[in-house]
Amino acid sequence: MHKFKELLVWKKAVEISVKLYSLTKNFPDNEKFGLVSQINRCGVSIACNIAEGAGRNNKKEFRNFLGIANGSAYELETLLIIGKEINYIKGKDLENFTIEVDEIQKMLFSLMKSLEL
């Protein structure tokens, strides 16, 4: 249906996923299966749901997967705030990631609006 690799929002989602892995590699070892795993899975989930939705049969299905991706973006933002609150993430890093996540959220919303029936 859509060529997901051409979507700027998908590219940005992949980009933030890679950055998240770099960010979380310095978290304490005891967070490996907790916050680290959740943060990384959220980032990956955004890009994967965009891709999966693009491969679906119609606009309605694609829009649904974009909604799931958007939910993952909000979850990611929450996890990053928690990471900052427990001093695993620096304030400037949180600010930079928040800007990127906000941009992805806006792009997802615009894409979803363009797919309305």
Backbone bond lengths (Angstrom), bond angles and torsions (degrees), N, CA, C in turn:
res aa  C-N    CA-C-N  psi(-1)  N-CA   C-N-CA  omega(-1)  CA-C   N-CA-C  phi
1 M - - - 1.440 - - 1.531 111.12 -
2 H 1.294 117.74 -54.91 1.462 122.85 177.74 1.525 109.02 -124.16
3 K 1.284 115.67 149.62 1.461 120.62 174.86 1.521 106.99 -89.34
4 F 1.331 116.64 91.33 1.453 121.78 -171.99 1.520 113.05 -58.60
5 K 1.329 117.17 -32.00 1.467 119.51 -178.41 1.525 112.52 -69.08
6 E 1.318 116.65 -12.42 1.460 121.17 176.77 1.522 112.35 -93.51
7 L 1.329 117.07 -9.13 1.461 120.70 -178.94 1.529 110.31 -79.76
8 L 1.327 115.80 124.50 1.466 120.99 -179.81 1.527 111.08 -60.13
9 V 1.324 117.85 -36.96 1.455 120.86 -179.67 1.531 110.75 -64.61
10 W 1.321 117.30 -36.91 1.472 120.18 177.08 1.530 109.75 -66.15
11 K 1.328 116.61 -43.87 1.468 120.93 178.94 1.527 111.10 -59.48
12 K 1.331 116.45 -42.92 1.465 120.66 179.00 1.528 111.19 -67.23
13 A 1.314 117.16 -35.82 1.464 120.95 178.13 1.530 110.94 -65.99
14 V 1.320 116.75 -40.51 1.469 120.36 176.67 1.527 109.68 -64.74
15 E 1.306 115.77 -43.65 1.464 121.67 -179.57 1.529 111.52 -59.68
16 I 1.329 116.63 -45.50 1.463 118.69 -179.55 1.530 110.91 -68.14
17 S 1.324 117.36 -33.17 1.470 120.38 177.24 1.519 111.28 -59.61
18 V 1.311 115.69 -45.22 1.469 120.39 179.49 1.535 109.85 -62.38
19 K 1.322 116.81 -42.46 1.466 120.92 179.09 1.524 111.63 -64.48
20 L 1.327 116.36 -35.57 1.465 120.03 179.18 1.522 111.39 -64.65
21 Y 1.323 116.88 -39.85 1.467 119.56 177.84 1.524 110.45 -62.21
22 S 1.321 117.22 -38.28 1.465 120.69 176.79 1.524 110.84 -66.39
23 L 1.318 116.05 -41.51 1.467 120.65 -179.96 1.523 111.35 -62.81
24 T 1.311 117.13 -46.77 1.469 120.70 -172.08 1.526 113.91 -81.12
25 K 1.313 117.94 -11.91 1.477 118.28 -179.63 1.530 112.08 -65.27
26 N 1.322 117.09 -17.45 1.462 120.78 179.54 1.529 113.32 -99.05
27 F 1.325 116.86 4.31 1.458 119.92 176.25 1.528 108.78 -70.29
28 P 1.318 117.62 158.57 1.478 120.05 178.24 1.535 111.64 -59.90
29 D 1.309 115.40 149.20 1.469 121.31 -179.51 1.526 112.66 -57.45
30 N 1.327 116.90 -32.81 1.467 119.09 -178.64 1.529 112.47 -69.48
31 E 1.324 118.30 -8.18 1.470 122.21 177.29 1.529 112.48 -98.83
32 K 1.334 116.66 1.17 1.462 121.13 -176.52 1.529 112.21 -53.37
33 F 1.316 117.64 -42.01 1.462 121.21 -177.98 1.524 112.03 -101.77
34 G 1.323 116.82 7.75 1.454 121.87 178.97 1.516 110.32 -112.02
35 L 1.307 114.85 -107.17 1.455 121.26 -174.71 1.529 112.75 -62.21
36 V 1.316 117.52 -39.34 1.474 120.75 179.46 1.523 110.38 -59.22
37 S 1.312 116.12 -49.77 1.459 121.09 -179.16 1.522 111.24 -61.57
38 Q 1.322 116.70 -44.27 1.466 119.45 -177.70 1.519 112.37 -66.72
39 I 1.323 116.94 -42.62 1.462 120.43 179.38 1.519 110.05 -61.47
40 N 1.319 116.57 -48.24 1.463 120.07 -178.15 1.533 111.71 -65.42
41 R 1.321 116.78 -40.25 1.474 119.96 178.75 1.523 111.46 -65.14
42 C 1.317 117.19 -36.99 1.470 120.02 178.13 1.519 110.93 -62.94
43 G 1.324 115.79 -46.44 1.463 119.06 179.62 1.514 111.75 -60.31
44 V 1.306 116.42 -45.23 1.458 121.55 179.31 1.528 110.67 -64.98
45 S 1.318 116.14 -37.89 1.460 121.15 -178.78 1.528 112.21 -61.27
46 I 1.312 117.11 -36.16 1.466 119.69 -179.99 1.531 109.41 -60.35
47 A 1.323 116.08 -54.50 1.471 120.32 -178.24 1.529 111.75 -64.14
48 C 1.323 117.02 -41.84 1.472 120.13 -177.70 1.516 112.69 -66.06
49 N 1.313 117.53 -38.60 1.467 119.39 179.19 1.518 111.85 -70.20
50 I 1.320 117.57 -33.26 1.463 119.93 173.89 1.528 109.17 -62.45
51 A 1.315 116.22 -47.70 1.466 121.23 -178.92 1.525 111.39 -63.73
52 E 1.332 116.60 -46.19 1.458 119.43 -178.79 1.526 110.98 -63.21
53 G 1.315 116.50 -42.83 1.455 120.31 178.80 1.514 112.75 -62.83
54 A 1.332 116.10 -37.53 1.469 120.39 179.61 1.522 111.37 -62.65
55 G 1.299 116.33 -27.64 1.461 120.72 -179.21 1.518 114.04 -88.96
56 R 1.305 117.29 1.57 1.459 120.45 -178.42 1.520 111.71 -78.68
57 N 1.315 115.66 176.59 1.461 122.35 -169.64 1.522 116.47 -79.07
58 N 1.331 116.53 -23.87 1.461 117.54 -176.13 1.533 111.02 -154.10
59 K 1.316 114.81 173.37 1.470 121.26 -177.31 1.523 112.15 -62.38
60 K 1.334 115.97 -36.79 1.461 119.91 -178.36 1.537 110.57 -62.52
61 E 1.322 116.25 -44.88 1.467 120.18 178.89 1.525 110.84 -65.72
62 F 1.338 116.16 -42.49 1.461 120.50 178.48 1.530 109.59 -59.74
63 R 1.299 116.10 -45.78 1.469 121.36 -179.22 1.529 110.49 -60.51
64 N 1.329 117.11 -39.77 1.461 121.03 178.40 1.536 110.86 -60.69
65 F 1.315 117.49 -44.43 1.464 120.81 179.78 1.529 111.67 -68.42
66 L 1.324 116.89 -31.80 1.463 119.83 174.73 1.529 110.02 -65.42
67 G 1.330 116.10 -35.82 1.460 120.65 175.87 1.519 111.63 -64.51
68 I 1.309 116.75 -38.98 1.467 120.95 176.93 1.526 109.57 -66.12
69 A 1.323 117.04 -42.23 1.469 121.44 177.31 1.525 109.90 -60.52
70 N 1.316 116.53 -40.98 1.461 120.72 179.59 1.528 110.88 -64.97
71 G 1.320 116.53 -40.10 1.464 120.36 175.72 1.520 111.30 -60.35
72 S 1.322 116.91 -40.57 1.468 120.96 177.39 1.525 110.95 -64.61
73 A 1.323 116.96 -34.75 1.465 120.58 178.00 1.529 110.57 -64.59
74 Y 1.333 116.58 -41.85 1.464 120.08 177.63 1.528 111.12 -67.64
75 E 1.322 116.50 -38.62 1.465 120.35 176.12 1.528 110.04 -62.39
76 L 1.327 116.32 -43.47 1.457 120.51 178.81 1.523 111.08 -59.29
77 E 1.310 116.52 -45.17 1.459 120.55 179.70 1.532 110.50 -58.39
78 T 1.319 116.81 -42.19 1.464 121.40 178.81 1.525 111.31 -64.07
79 L 1.319 116.83 -44.36 1.472 120.80 179.43 1.527 111.54 -62.40
80 L 1.321 116.88 -38.89 1.461 120.48 178.46 1.531 111.06 -65.67
81 I 1.327 116.59 -39.33 1.464 120.25 176.53 1.530 110.13 -62.49
82 I 1.325 116.51 -43.22 1.469 120.26 177.29 1.524 109.74 -61.17
83 G 1.336 116.85 -43.62 1.460 120.65 177.99 1.517 112.91 -58.20
84 K 1.314 116.19 -37.22 1.467 120.58 177.50 1.519 110.50 -70.39
85 E 1.329 115.71 -41.99 1.473 120.21 -177.99 1.528 112.45 -63.39
86 I 1.321 117.22 -28.99 1.471 119.50 178.77 1.529 111.22 -100.59
87 N 1.328 114.97 16.99 1.471 123.53 172.54 1.525 115.24 65.43
88 Y 1.326 117.05 29.97 1.457 120.98 173.27 1.527 110.57 -93.84
89 I 1.328 116.40 -20.95 1.460 121.84 -177.76 1.523 108.64 -124.72
90 K 1.312 115.88 133.47 1.467 121.52 178.20 1.530 109.41 -73.85
91 G 1.322 115.36 151.24 1.458 121.30 -179.25 1.517 113.07 -55.64
92 K 1.326 117.41 -41.50 1.466 120.90 -179.44 1.533 110.61 -67.28
93 D 1.325 117.16 -39.07 1.470 120.44 177.36 1.524 110.28 -63.42
94 L 1.340 116.52 -43.13 1.465 119.95 177.84 1.525 109.95 -60.42
95 E 1.314 116.40 -43.74 1.464 120.75 179.97 1.529 111.16 -60.02
96 N 1.317 116.69 -46.15 1.471 120.80 -179.76 1.527 111.96 -64.05
97 F 1.328 116.71 -43.84 1.459 119.58 179.06 1.523 111.08 -67.45
98 T 1.322 117.02 -37.25 1.466 120.52 179.24 1.521 110.47 -62.04
99 I 1.310 117.13 -40.62 1.464 121.06 177.59 1.529 110.08 -61.03
100 E 1.328 116.81 -44.69 1.468 121.07 -179.53 1.531 111.67 -66.42
101 V 1.322 116.49 -43.72 1.467 120.46 -179.85 1.523 109.43 -64.40
102 D 1.324 116.96 -42.19 1.465 120.99 178.84 1.529 110.85 -60.16
103 E 1.311 116.52 -40.90 1.465 120.66 178.09 1.526 110.79 -62.80
104 I 1.325 116.73 -43.84 1.464 121.31 178.33 1.527 110.26 -62.76
105 Q 1.326 117.10 -42.79 1.465 120.84 179.01 1.523 110.83 -59.92
106 K 1.310 117.15 -44.37 1.472 121.20 179.29 1.527 111.24 -64.12
107 M 1.324 116.22 -40.82 1.461 120.18 179.44 1.525 110.74 -66.23
108 L 1.321 117.02 -40.99 1.460 120.51 178.01 1.523 110.56 -63.32
109 F 1.320 116.30 -43.71 1.464 120.33 179.46 1.527 110.26 -60.64
110 S 1.326 116.87 -44.97 1.472 120.24 179.28 1.515 111.93 -62.68
111 L 1.333 116.20 -42.06 1.463 119.82 178.86 1.523 110.39 -65.14
112 M 1.327 117.29 -40.69 1.464 120.02 178.03 1.526 110.88 -62.97
113 K 1.316 116.96 -41.97 1.470 120.70 178.96 1.540 110.37 -62.08
114 S 1.319 116.92 -37.71 1.458 119.98 -178.94 1.529 112.04 -68.77
115 L 1.327 116.97 -17.96 1.459 121.72 -178.44 1.528 112.63 -98.82
116 E 1.328 117.25 4.16 1.459 119.39 179.51 1.507 110.46 -62.58
117 L 1.303 114.80 143.65 1.470 121.06 -177.77 1.508 112.21 -81.29
